[in-house]
């Protein structure tokens, strides 16, 4: 998701996956590897080309762990991440 602070639905208190990745100090490739995805998938999602990312249970568990490392909860992500 591209950050769009001009969008009236934008909530700066709700992190995007890009913000989580940046908070972890990870590159797109490192973040993709940690989640078992390709860097291109992460790149396209961050640019708004992909609206959804399908994650396996294992990938969701890894995302939850990464969120904890970033000091966030999975509940902190917006609901529009499917």
mmCIF file as gemmi writes it, N, C-alpha and C atoms, coordinates in Angstrom:
data_model
loop_
_atom_site.group_PDB
_atom_site.id
_atom_site.type_symbol
_atom_site.label_atom_id
_atom_site.label_alt_id
_atom_site.label_comp_id
_atom_site.label_asym_id
_atom_site.label_entity_id
_atom_site.label_seq_id
_atom_site.pdbx_PDB_ins_code
_atom_site.Cartn_x
_atom_site.Cartn_y
_atom_site.Cartn_z
_atom_site.occupancy
_atom_site.B_iso_or_equiv
_atom_site.pdbx_formal_charge
_atom_site.auth_seq_id
_atom_site.auth_asym_id
_atom_site.pdbx_PDB_model_num
ATOM 1 N N . UNK Axp A 1 ? 0.851 -1.175 0 1 0 ? 1 A 1
ATOM 2 C CA . UNK Axp A 1 ? 0 0 0 1 0 ? 1 A 1
ATOM 3 C C . UNK Axp A 1 ? 0.892 1.231 0 1 0 ? 1 A 1
ATOM 4 N N . UNK Axp A 2 ? 0.679 2.107 -0.895 1 0 ? 2 A 1
ATOM 5 C CA . UNK Axp A 2 ? 1.42 3.354 -0.946 1 0 ? 2 A 1
ATOM 6 C C . UNK Axp A 2 ? 0.796 4.318 0.061 1 0 ? 2 A 1
ATOM 7 N N . UNK Axp A 3 ? 1.637 4.989 0.818 1 0 ? 3 A 1
ATOM 8 C CA . UNK Axp A 3 ? 1.131 5.933 1.808 1 0 ? 3 A 1
ATOM 9 C C . UNK Axp A 3 ? 0.555 7.142 1.092 1 0 ? 3 A 1
ATOM 10 N N . UNK Axp A 4 ? -0.697 7.438 1.371 1 0 ? 4 A 1
ATOM 11 C CA . UNK Axp A 4 ? -1.384 8.551 0.72 1 0 ? 4 A 1
ATOM 12 C C . UNK Axp A 4 ? -2.033 9.404 1.796 1 0 ? 4 A 1
ATOM 13 N N . UNK Axp A 5 ? -1.265 10.351 2.34 1 0 ? 5 A 1
ATOM 14 C CA . UNK Axp A 5 ? -1.814 11.166 3.418 1 0 ? 5 A 1
ATOM 15 C C . UNK Axp A 5 ? -2.834 12.183 2.923 1 0 ? 5 A 1
ATOM 16 N N . UNK Axp A 6 ? -3.05 12.259 1.609 1 0 ? 6 A 1
ATOM 17 C CA . UNK Axp A 6 ? -4.104 13.117 1.075 1 0 ? 6 A 1
ATOM 18 C C . UNK Axp A 6 ? -5.444 12.372 1.025 1 0 ? 6 A 1
ATOM 19 N N . UNK Axp A 7 ? -5.389 11.071 1.182 1 0 ? 7 A 1
ATOM 20 C CA . UNK Axp A 7 ? -6.585 10.232 1.178 1 0 ? 7 A 1
ATOM 21 C C . UNK Axp A 7 ? -7.308 10.438 2.507 1 0 ? 7 A 1
ATOM 22 N N . UNK Axp A 8 ? -8.604 10.777 2.494 1 0 ? 8 A 1
ATOM 23 C CA . UNK Axp A 8 ? -9.324 11.007 3.746 1 0 ? 8 A 1
ATOM 24 C C . UNK Axp A 8 ? -9.416 9.758 4.618 1 0 ? 8 A 1
ATOM 25 N N . UNK Axp A 9 ? -9.215 8.569 4.033 1 0 ? 9 A 1
ATOM 26 C CA . UNK Axp A 9 ? -9.252 7.334 4.814 1 0 ? 9 A 1
ATOM 27 C C . UNK Axp A 9 ? -7.891 6.972 5.399 1 0 ? 9 A 1
ATOM 28 N N . UNK Axp A 10 ? -6.858 7.754 5.053 1 0 ? 10 A 1
ATOM 29 C CA . UNK Axp A 10 ? -5.506 7.478 5.542 1 0 ? 10 A 1
ATOM 30 C C . UNK Axp A 10 ? -5.441 7.719 7.04 1 0 ? 10 A 1
ATOM 31 N N . UNK Axp A 11 ? -4.916 6.749 7.766 1 0 ? 11 A 1
ATOM 32 C CA . UNK Axp A 11 ? -4.751 6.865 9.211 1 0 ? 11 A 1
ATOM 33 C C . UNK Axp A 11 ? -3.271 6.682 9.522 1 0 ? 11 A 1
ATOM 34 N N . UNK Axp A 12 ? -2.568 7.74 9.904 1 0 ? 12 A 1
ATOM 35 C CA . UNK Axp A 12 ? -1.128 7.619 10.158 1 0 ? 12 A 1
ATOM 36 C C . UNK Axp A 12 ? -0.809 6.733 11.351 1 0 ? 12 A 1
ATOM 37 N N . UNK Axp A 13 ? -1.804 6.424 12.178 1 0 ? 13 A 1
ATOM 38 C CA . UNK Axp A 13 ? -1.58 5.557 13.331 1 0 ? 13 A 1
ATOM 39 C C . UNK Axp A 13 ? -1.688 4.079 12.994 1 0 ? 13 A 1
ATOM 40 N N . UNK Axp A 14 ? -2.112 3.759 11.776 1 0 ? 14 A 1
ATOM 41 C CA . UNK Axp A 14 ? -2.233 2.373 11.336 1 0 ? 14 A 1
ATOM 42 C C . UNK Axp A 14 ? -1.104 2.114 10.34 1 0 ? 14 A 1
ATOM 43 N N . UNK Axp A 15 ? -0.154 1.232 10.692 1 0 ? 15 A 1
ATOM 44 C CA . UNK Axp A 15 ? 0.998 1.029 9.816 1 0 ? 15 A 1
ATOM 45 C C . UNK Axp A 15 ? 0.658 0.238 8.56 1 0 ? 15 A 1
ATOM 46 N N . UNK Axp A 16 ? 1.338 0.561 7.489 1 0 ? 16 A 1
ATOM 47 C CA . UNK Axp A 16 ? 1.263 -0.236 6.275 1 0 ? 16 A 1
ATOM 48 C C . UNK Axp A 16 ? 2.363 -1.295 6.376 1 0 ? 16 A 1
ATOM 49 N N . UNK Axp A 17 ? 2.312 -2.296 5.516 1 0 ? 17 A 1
ATOM 50 C CA . UNK Axp A 17 ? 3.389 -3.283 5.517 1 0 ? 17 A 1
ATOM 51 C C . UNK Axp A 17 ? 4.735 -2.629 5.215 1 0 ? 17 A 1
ATOM 52 N N . UNK Axp A 18 ? 4.731 -1.608 4.385 1 0 ? 18 A 1
ATOM 53 C CA . UNK Axp A 18 ? 5.976 -0.9 4.077 1 0 ? 18 A 1
ATOM 54 C C . UNK Axp A 18 ? 6.533 -0.247 5.337 1 0 ? 18 A 1
ATOM 55 N N . UNK Axp A 19 ? 5.665 0.366 6.124 1 0 ? 19 A 1
ATOM 56 C CA . UNK Axp A 19 ? 6.123 1.001 7.358 1 0 ? 19 A 1
ATOM 57 C C . UNK Axp A 19 ? 6.648 -0.04 8.345 1 0 ? 19 A 1
ATOM 58 N N . UNK Axp A 20 ? 6.007 -1.196 8.405 1 0 ? 20 A 1
ATOM 59 C CA . UNK Axp A 20 ? 6.497 -2.279 9.269 1 0 ? 20 A 1
ATOM 60 C C . UNK Axp A 20 ? 7.884 -2.705 8.796 1 0 ? 20 A 1
ATOM 61 N N . UNK Axp A 21 ? 8.026 -2.913 7.48 1 0 ? 21 A 1
ATOM 62 C CA . UNK Axp A 21 ? 9.314 -3.322 6.913 1 0 ? 21 A 1
ATOM 63 C C . UNK Axp A 21 ? 10.394 -2.291 7.224 1 0 ? 21 A 1
ATOM 64 N N . UNK Axp A 22 ? 10.071 -1.021 7.026 1 0 ? 22 A 1
ATOM 65 C CA . UNK Axp A 22 ? 11.045 0.04 7.291 1 0 ? 22 A 1
ATOM 66 C C . UNK Axp A 22 ? 11.374 0.134 8.775 1 0 ? 22 A 1
ATOM 67 N N . UNK Axp A 23 ? 10.384 -0.056 9.627 1 0 ? 23 A 1
ATOM 68 C CA . UNK Axp A 23 ? 10.619 -0.014 11.076 1 0 ? 23 A 1
ATOM 69 C C . UNK Axp A 23 ? 11.562 -1.126 11.507 1 0 ? 23 A 1
ATOM 70 N N . UNK Axp A 24 ? 11.497 -2.258 10.79 1 0 ? 24 A 1
ATOM 71 C CA . UNK Axp A 24 ? 12.392 -3.378 11.067 1 0 ? 24 A 1
ATOM 72 C C . UNK Axp A 24 ? 13.772 -3.163 10.456 1 0 ? 24 A 1
ATOM 73 N N . UNK Axp A 25 ? 13.917 -2.131 9.622 1 0 ? 25 A 1
ATOM 74 C CA . UNK Axp A 25 ? 15.185 -1.861 8.967 1 0 ? 25 A 1
ATOM 75 C C . UNK Axp A 25 ? 15.515 -2.898 7.897 1 0 ? 25 A 1
ATOM 76 N N . UNK Axp A 26 ? 14.477 -3.47 7.301 1 0 ? 26 A 1
ATOM 77 C CA . UNK Axp A 26 ? 14.671 -4.519 6.299 1 0 ? 26 A 1
ATOM 78 C C . UNK Axp A 26 ? 14.477 -3.963 4.895 1 0 ? 26 A 1
ATOM 79 N N . UNK Axp A 27 ? 15.224 -4.536 3.964 1 0 ? 27 A 1
ATOM 80 C CA . UNK Axp A 27 ? 14.998 -4.223 2.558 1 0 ? 27 A 1
ATOM 81 C C . UNK Axp A 27 ? 13.77 -5.012 2.106 1 0 ? 27 A 1
ATOM 82 N N . UNK Axp A 28 ? 13.28 -4.702 0.92 1 0 ? 28 A 1
ATOM 83 C CA . UNK Axp A 28 ? 12.161 -5.475 0.379 1 0 ? 28 A 1
ATOM 84 C C . UNK Axp A 28 ? 12.555 -6.946 0.235 1 0 ? 28 A 1
ATOM 85 N N . UNK Axp A 29 ? 13.777 -7.185 -0.184 1 0 ? 29 A 1
ATOM 86 C CA . UNK Axp A 29 ? 14.24 -8.564 -0.366 1 0 ? 29 A 1
ATOM 87 C C . UNK Axp A 29 ? 14.305 -9.304 0.966 1 0 ? 29 A 1
ATOM 88 N N . UNK Axp A 30 ? 14.835 -8.666 1.995 1 0 ? 30 A 1
ATOM 89 C CA . UNK Axp A 30 ? 14.913 -9.303 3.317 1 0 ? 30 A 1
ATOM 90 C C . UNK Axp A 30 ? 13.515 -9.58 3.869 1 0 ? 30 A 1
ATOM 91 N N . UNK Axp A 31 ? 12.622 -8.621 3.711 1 0 ? 31 A 1
ATOM 92 C CA . UNK Axp A 31 ? 11.249 -8.779 4.199 1 0 ? 31 A 1
ATOM 93 C C . UNK Axp A 31 ? 10.55 -9.903 3.44 1 0 ? 31 A 1
ATOM 94 N N . UNK Axp A 32 ? 10.734 -9.919 2.122 1 0 ? 32 A 1
ATOM 95 C CA . UNK Axp A 32 ? 10.138 -10.977 1.299 1 0 ? 32 A 1
ATOM 96 C C . UNK Axp A 32 ? 10.679 -12.341 1.703 1 0 ? 32 A 1
ATOM 97 N N . UNK Axp A 33 ? 11.994 -12.448 1.893 1 0 ? 33 A 1
ATOM 98 C CA . UNK Axp A 33 ? 12.596 -13.719 2.314 1 0 ? 33 A 1
ATOM 99 C C . UNK Axp A 33 ? 12.038 -14.179 3.652 1 0 ? 33 A 1
ATOM 100 N N . UNK Axp A 34 ? 11.886 -13.244 4.577 1 0 ? 34 A 1
ATOM 101 C CA . UNK Axp A 34 ? 11.365 -13.587 5.902 1 0 ? 34 A 1
ATOM 102 C C . UNK Axp A 34 ? 9.937 -14.122 5.826 1 0 ? 34 A 1
ATOM 103 N N . UNK Axp A 35 ? 9.18 -13.638 4.853 1 0 ? 35 A 1
ATOM 104 C CA . UNK Axp A 35 ? 7.786 -14.066 4.706 1 0 ? 35 A 1
ATOM 105 C C . UNK Axp A 35 ? 7.613 -15.191 3.691 1 0 ? 35 A 1
ATOM 106 N N . UNK Axp A 36 ? 8.693 -15.554 3.01 1 0 ? 36 A 1
ATOM 107 C CA . UNK Axp A 36 ? 8.59 -16.594 2.005 1 0 ? 36 A 1
ATOM 108 C C . UNK Axp A 36 ? 7.895 -16.125 0.738 1 0 ? 36 A 1
ATOM 109 N N . UNK Axp A 37 ? 8.08 -14.848 0.418 1 0 ? 37 A 1
ATOM 110 C CA . UNK Axp A 37 ? 7.504 -14.255 -0.789 1 0 ? 37 A 1
ATOM 111 C C . UNK Axp A 37 ? 8.632 -13.762 -1.673 1 0 ? 37 A 1
ATOM 112 N N . UNK Axp A 38 ? 8.306 -13.359 -2.886 1 0 ? 38 A 1
ATOM 113 C CA . UNK Axp A 38 ? 9.329 -12.773 -3.746 1 0 ? 38 A 1
ATOM 114 C C . UNK Axp A 38 ? 9.424 -11.268 -3.476 1 0 ? 38 A 1
ATOM 115 N N . UNK Axp A 39 ? 10.607 -10.716 -3.774 1 0 ? 39 A 1
ATOM 116 C CA . UNK Axp A 39 ? 10.781 -9.275 -3.612 1 0 ? 39 A 1
ATOM 117 C C . UNK Axp A 39 ? 9.827 -8.539 -4.531 1 0 ? 39 A 1
ATOM 118 N N . UNK Axp A 40 ? 9.586 -9.099 -5.724 1 0 ? 40 A 1
ATOM 119 C CA . UNK Axp A 40 ? 8.663 -8.465 -6.657 1 0 ? 40 A 1
ATOM 120 C C . UNK Axp A 40 ? 7.257 -8.367 -6.087 1 0 ? 40 A 1
ATOM 121 N N . UNK Axp A 41 ? 6.817 -9.384 -5.36 1 0 ? 41 A 1
ATOM 122 C CA . UNK Axp A 41 ? 5.491 -9.339 -4.733 1 0 ? 41 A 1
ATOM 123 C C . UNK Axp A 41 ? 5.415 -8.199 -3.731 1 0 ? 41 A 1
ATOM 124 N N . UNK Axp A 42 ? 6.427 -8.075 -2.881 1 0 ? 42 A 1
ATOM 125 C CA . UNK Axp A 42 ? 6.452 -6.99 -1.889 1 0 ? 42 A 1
ATOM 126 C C . UNK Axp A 42 ? 6.503 -5.645 -2.603 1 0 ? 42 A 1
ATOM 127 N N . UNK Axp A 43 ? 7.342 -5.553 -3.622 1 0 ? 43 A 1
ATOM 128 C CA . UNK Axp A 43 ? 7.477 -4.302 -4.369 1 0 ? 43 A 1
ATOM 129 C C . UNK Axp A 43 ? 6.16 -3.895 -5.014 1 0 ? 43 A 1
ATOM 130 N N . UNK Axp A 44 ? 5.501 -4.824 -5.668 1 0 ? 44 A 1
ATOM 131 C CA . UNK Axp A 44 ? 4.229 -4.506 -6.321 1 0 ? 44 A 1
ATOM 132 C C . UNK Axp A 44 ? 3.163 -4.132 -5.301 1 0 ? 44 A 1
ATOM 133 N N . UNK Axp A 45 ? 3.153 -4.811 -4.167 1 0 ? 45 A 1
ATOM 134 C CA . UNK Axp A 45 ? 2.171 -4.483 -3.133 1 0 ? 45 A 1
ATOM 135 C C . UNK Axp A 45 ? 2.412 -3.068 -2.601 1 0 ? 45 A 1
ATOM 136 N N . UNK Axp A 46 ? 3.656 -2.741 -2.325 1 0 ? 46 A 1
ATOM 137 C CA . UNK Axp A 46 ? 3.973 -1.409 -1.793 1 0 ? 46 A 1
ATOM 138 C C . UNK Axp A 46 ? 3.666 -0.306 -2.801 1 0 ? 46 A 1
ATOM 139 N N . UNK Axp A 47 ? 3.76 -0.613 -4.086 1 0 ? 47 A 1
ATOM 140 C CA . UNK Axp A 47 ? 3.44 0.375 -5.113 1 0 ? 47 A 1
ATOM 141 C C . UNK Axp A 47 ? 1.948 0.425 -5.423 1 0 ? 47 A 1
ATOM 142 N N . UNK Axp A 48 ? 1.164 -0.443 -4.812 1 0 ? 48 A 1
ATOM 143 C CA . UNK Axp A 48 ? -0.273 -0.435 -5.004 1 0 ? 48 A 1
ATOM 144 C C . UNK Axp A 48 ? -0.741 -1.234 -6.203 1 0 ? 48 A 1
ATOM 145 N N . UNK Axp A 49 ? 0.162 -1.997 -6.82 1 0 ? 49 A 1
ATOM 146 C CA . UNK Axp A 49 ? -0.224 -2.807 -7.966 1 0 ? 49 A 1
ATOM 147 C C . UNK Axp A 49 ? -1.04 -4.017 -7.516 1 0 ? 49 A 1
ATOM 148 N N . UNK Axp A 50 ? -0.627 -4.641 -6.415 1 0 ? 50 A 1
ATOM 149 C CA . UNK Axp A 50 ? -1.385 -5.75 -5.835 1 0 ? 50 A 1
ATOM 150 C C . UNK Axp A 50 ? -2.268 -5.206 -4.716 1 0 ? 50 A 1
ATOM 151 N N . UNK Axp A 51 ? -3.499 -5.595 -4.707 1 0 ? 51 A 1
ATOM 152 C CA . UNK Axp A 51 ? -4.396 -5.189 -3.629 1 0 ? 51 A 1
ATOM 153 C C . UNK Axp A 51 ? -4.393 -6.209 -2.493 1 0 ? 51 A 1
ATOM 154 N N . UNK Axp A 52 ? -4.052 -7.451 -2.806 1 0 ? 52 A 1
ATOM 155 C CA . UNK Axp A 52 ? -4.08 -8.508 -1.797 1 0 ? 52 A 1
ATOM 156 C C . UNK Axp A 52 ? -2.823 -9.355 -1.876 1 0 ? 52 A 1
ATOM 157 N N . UNK Axp A 53 ? -2.42 -9.856 -0.733 1 0 ? 53 A 1
ATOM 158 C CA . UNK Axp A 53 ? -1.336 -10.825 -0.657 1 0 ? 53 A 1
ATOM 159 C C . UNK Axp A 53 ? -1.912 -12.054 0.023 1 0 ? 53 A 1
ATOM 160 N N . UNK Axp A 54 ? -1.847 -13.184 -0.634 1 0 ? 54 A 1
ATOM 161 C CA . UNK Axp A 54 ? -2.318 -14.437 -0.046 1 0 ? 54 A 1
ATOM 162 C C . UNK Axp A 54 ? -1.169 -15.038 0.755 1 0 ? 54 A 1
ATOM 163 N N . UNK Axp A 55 ? -1.397 -15.228 2.048 1 0 ? 55 A 1
ATOM 164 C CA . UNK Axp A 55 ? -0.365 -15.773 2.927 1 0 ? 55 A 1
ATOM 165 C C . UNK Axp A 55 ? -0.8 -17.122 3.472 1 0 ? 55 A 1
ATOM 166 N N . UNK Axp A 56 ? 0.144 -18.03 3.585 1 0 ? 56 A 1
ATOM 167 C CA . UNK Axp A 56 ? -0.125 -19.313 4.228 1 0 ? 56 A 1
ATOM 168 C C . UNK Axp A 56 ? -0.121 -19.104 5.742 1 0 ? 56 A 1
ATOM 169 N N . UNK Axp A 57 ? -0.526 -20.104 6.471 1 0 ? 57 A 1
ATOM 170 C CA . UNK Axp A 57 ? -0.525 -20.009 7.935 1 0 ? 57 A 1
ATOM 171 C C . UNK Axp A 57 ? 0.906 -19.761 8.435 1 0 ? 57 A 1
ATOM 172 N N . UNK Axp A 58 ? 1.872 -20.455 7.851 1 0 ? 58 A 1
ATOM 173 C CA . UNK Axp A 58 ? 3.266 -20.247 8.246 1 0 ? 58 A 1
ATOM 174 C C . UNK Axp A 58 ? 3.733 -18.828 7.992 1 0 ? 58 A 1
ATOM 175 N N . UNK Axp A 59 ? 3.327 -18.262 6.858 1 0 ? 59 A 1
ATOM 176 C CA . UNK Axp A 59 ? 3.702 -16.885 6.534 1 0 ? 59 A 1
ATOM 177 C C . UNK Axp A 59 ? 3.032 -15.902 7.486 1 0 ? 59 A 1
ATOM 178 N N . UNK Axp A 60 ? 1.808 -16.182 7.863 1 0 ? 60 A 1
ATOM 179 C CA . UNK Axp A 60 ? 1.113 -15.313 8.823 1 0 ? 60 A 1
ATOM 180 C C . UNK Axp A 60 ? 1.83 -15.353 10.162 1 0 ? 60 A 1
ATOM 181 N N . UNK Axp A 61 ? 2.254 -16.535 10.572 1 0 ? 61 A 1
ATOM 182 C CA . UNK Axp A 61 ? 2.997 -16.651 11.839 1 0 ? 61 A 1
ATOM 183 C C . UNK Axp A 61 ? 4.291 -15.853 11.783 1 0 ? 61 A 1
ATOM 184 N N . UNK Axp A 62 ? 4.989 -15.915 10.641 1 0 ? 62 A 1
ATOM 185 C CA . UNK Axp A 62 ? 6.223 -15.134 10.502 1 0 ? 62 A 1
ATOM 186 C C . UNK Axp A 62 ? 5.923 -13.64 10.525 1 0 ? 62 A 1
ATOM 187 N N . UNK Axp A 63 ? 4.809 -13.225 9.895 1 0 ? 63 A 1
ATOM 188 C CA . UNK Axp A 63 ? 4.423 -11.81 9.908 1 0 ? 63 A 1
ATOM 189 C C . UNK Axp A 63 ? 4.116 -11.361 11.334 1 0 ? 63 A 1
ATOM 190 N N . UNK Axp A 64 ? 3.419 -12.196 12.096 1 0 ? 64 A 1
ATOM 191 C CA . UNK Axp A 64 ? 3.119 -11.869 13.494 1 0 ? 64 A 1
ATOM 192 C C . UNK Axp A 64 ? 4.421 -11.679 14.271 1 0 ? 64 A 1
ATOM 193 N N . UNK Axp A 65 ? 5.399 -12.566 14.063 1 0 ? 65 A 1
ATOM 194 C CA . UNK Axp A 65 ? 6.676 -12.447 14.751 1 0 ? 65 A 1
ATOM 195 C C . UNK Axp A 65 ? 7.414 -11.173 14.337 1 0 ? 65 A 1
ATOM 196 N N . UNK Axp A 66 ? 7.402 -10.847 13.058 1 0 ? 66 A 1
ATOM 197 C CA . UNK Axp A 66 ? 8.037 -9.608 12.588 1 0 ? 66 A 1
ATOM 198 C C . UNK Axp A 66 ? 7.349 -8.387 13.183 1 0 ? 66 A 1
ATOM 199 N N . UNK Axp A 67 ? 6.032 -8.438 13.259 1 0 ? 67 A 1
ATOM 200 C CA . UNK Axp A 67 ? 5.287 -7.324 13.866 1 0 ? 67 A 1
ATOM 201 C C . UNK Axp A 67 ? 5.712 -7.145 15.324 1 0 ? 67 A 1
ATOM 202 N N . UNK Axp A 68 ? 5.856 -8.245 16.055 1 0 ? 68 A 1
ATOM 203 C CA . UNK Axp A 68 ? 6.296 -8.163 17.455 1 0 ? 68 A 1
ATOM 204 C C . UNK Axp A 68 ? 7.679 -7.53 17.54 1 0 ? 68 A 1
ATOM 205 N N . UNK Axp A 69 ? 8.569 -7.926 16.626 1 0 ? 69 A 1
ATOM 206 C CA . UNK Axp A 69 ? 9.923 -7.355 16.62 1 0 ? 69 A 1
ATOM 207 C C . UNK Axp A 69 ? 9.887 -5.853 16.364 1 0 ? 69 A 1
ATOM 208 N N . UNK Axp A 70 ? 8.879 -5.406 15.624 1 0 ? 70 A 1
ATOM 209 C CA . UNK Axp A 70 ? 8.734 -3.978 15.33 1 0 ? 70 A 1
ATOM 210 C C . UNK Axp A 70 ? 7.971 -3.255 16.434 1 0 ? 70 A 1
ATOM 211 N N . UNK Axp A 71 ? 7.593 -3.994 17.479 1 0 ? 71 A 1
ATOM 212 C CA . UNK Axp A 71 ? 6.847 -3.381 18.576 1 0 ? 71 A 1
ATOM 213 C C . UNK Axp A 71 ? 5.386 -3.16 18.241 1 0 ? 71 A 1
ATOM 214 N N . UNK Axp A 72 ? 4.876 -3.948 17.293 1 0 ? 72 A 1
ATOM 215 C CA . UNK Axp A 72 ? 3.495 -3.808 16.852 1 0 ? 72 A 1
ATOM 216 C C . UNK Axp A 72 ? 2.763 -5.135 17.024 1 0 ? 72 A 1
ATOM 217 N N . UNK Axp A 73 ? 1.469 -5.043 16.958 1 0 ? 73 A 1
ATOM 218 C CA . UNK Axp A 73 ? 0.609 -6.221 16.992 1 0 ? 73 A 1
ATOM 219 C C . UNK Axp A 73 ? -0.008 -6.416 15.627 1 0 ? 73 A 1
ATOM 220 N N . UNK Axp A 74 ? -0.35 -7.629 15.29 1 0 ? 74 A 1
ATOM 221 C CA . UNK Axp A 74 ? -1.005 -7.896 14.015 1 0 ? 74 A 1
ATOM 222 C C . UNK Axp A 74 ? -2.324 -7.1 13.932 1 0 ? 74 A 1
ATOM 223 N N . UNK Axp A 75 ? -2.927 -6.831 15.064 1 0 ? 75 A 1
ATOM 224 C CA . UNK Axp A 75 ? -4.158 -6.039 15.084 1 0 ? 75 A 1
ATOM 225 C C . UNK Axp A 75 ? -3.919 -4.592 14.662 1 0 ? 75 A 1
ATOM 226 N N . UNK Axp A 76 ? -2.653 -4.16 14.661 1 0 ? 76 A 1
ATOM 227 C CA . UNK Axp A 76 ? -2.33 -2.794 14.262 1 0 ? 76 A 1
ATOM 228 C C . UNK Axp A 76 ? -2.409 -2.589 12.751 1 0 ? 76 A 1
ATOM 229 N N . UNK Axp A 77 ? -2.407 -3.677 11.966 1 0 ? 77 A 1
ATOM 230 C CA . UNK Axp A 77 ? -2.51 -3.551 10.514 1 0 ? 77 A 1
ATOM 231 C C . UNK Axp A 77 ? -3.928 -3.166 10.116 1 0 ? 77 A 1
ATOM 232 N N . UNK Axp A 78 ? -4.055 -2.444 9.02 1 0 ? 78 A 1
ATOM 233 C CA . UNK Axp A 78 ? -5.407 -2.08 8.551 1 0 ? 78 A 1
ATOM 234 C C . UNK Axp A 78 ? -6.157 -3.311 8.074 1 0 ? 78 A 1
ATOM 235 N N . UNK Axp A 79 ? -7.471 -3.239 8.138 1 0 ? 79 A 1
ATOM 236 C CA . UNK Axp A 79 ? -8.322 -4.356 7.733 1 0 ? 79 A 1
ATOM 237 C C . UNK Axp A 79 ? -8.284 -4.618 6.242 1 0 ? 79 A 1
ATOM 238 N N . UNK Axp A 80 ? -7.823 -3.666 5.434 1 0 ? 80 A 1
ATOM 239 C CA . UNK Axp A 80 ? -7.838 -3.87 3.996 1 0 ? 80 A 1
ATOM 240 C C . UNK Axp A 80 ? -6.663 -4.701 3.495 1 0 ? 80 A 1
ATOM 241 N N . UNK Axp A 81 ? -5.84 -5.247 4.391 1 0 ? 81 A 1
ATOM 242 C CA . UNK Axp A 81 ? -4.805 -6.181 3.993 1 0 ? 81 A 1
ATOM 243 C C . UNK Axp A 81 ? -5.412 -7.565 4.085 1 0 ? 81 A 1
ATOM 244 N N . UNK Axp A 82 ? -5.695 -8.145 2.928 1 0 ? 82 A 1
ATOM 245 C CA . UNK Axp A 82 ? -6.323 -9.467 2.876 1 0 ? 82 A 1
ATOM 246 C C . UNK Axp A 82 ? -5.298 -10.552 2.674 1 0 ? 82 A 1
